Amino acid sequence: MEQIFSAKSVEEAVELAAKEFGISKEEVKYEVLEEAKKGLFGKIKSEAKIKAEYDEPRYLAAKKYIEEILTKMGVSATLSVTENEDGAVINIEGTETGAIIGRRGDTLDALQYLASTICNKNTKDYYRITVDSCGYREKRAETLSELAKKIAASVKKNGRTAALEPMNPYERRIIHSVITEIEGVSSKSVGEEPYRKVVISSDNPRPYRNDKGDRKGGFKRGGRRNGQPARDLDLKTSFEKDYKKPTPKPKPEDEMDSTTLYGKIIID
């Protein structure tokens, strides 16, 4: 952002620029175009003129947008911003965190998605926005980590595959990350958004036994019959089958940057 400012002195012109940009005088980058000229008796004949420049932080548009949304929601909160290598974390502090976070972080995720869209509109390089509230992201990550360990232990013990509830890409990657550190189990994502889920399997699955306790004969989903290949597990719920419309298959989580929360958003 560049703008021309005129005043009785260069210093006053810089002060005008700082006020306009909403920053301190020390942060203003400027070039003196004209010095003030004085006439007889010290009277100002022509004012000083500067060209001031200010690079607005990329996160500012996202922060302003979230503030507007919270105001319309009737939620009183304070926002703080911490920049990192590839973007910024906007933390929302307030007494009504339940309304801000939503069920399992749904509202928080929606705010993050929209804020990222606003922040990256008409830009070439992607600036990552993460929206958090009162440490929810960290607490949720700890909960998912413990869940992954618990399910992995059960899978190793009984040799059966377990499917978790649908999760967003960020939460699925937390599960995958934990499972990779546990021997004897593996994980993969199945299904399509927004119903994509993590499936945890034993690396040494137990053979299926029929009702007679015999390892031969009969078959179970995922098992074998008469030497035929095992059928693929169909882990979709009846809701997904009856009501879900086909959507393009998303990029697998393990092919994405581990720091990614959402993919790059480009708005024409």
Secondary structure, DSSP 8 states (H G I E B T S, - for coil): -EEEEEESSHHHHHHHHHHHHTS-GGG-EEEEEE--EE-GGG-EEE-EEEEEE----THHHHHHHHHHHHHHHT--EEEEEEE-SSEEEEEEEES-HHHHH-GGGHHHHHHHHHHHHHHTTT-SS--EEEEEETTHHHHHHHHHHHHHHHHHHHHHHH---EE-----HHHHHHHHHHHTTSTTEEEEEES-TTS-EEEEEESS------TTS-SSS---TTS-BTTB---------HHHHHH---------GGGS-TT-SS------
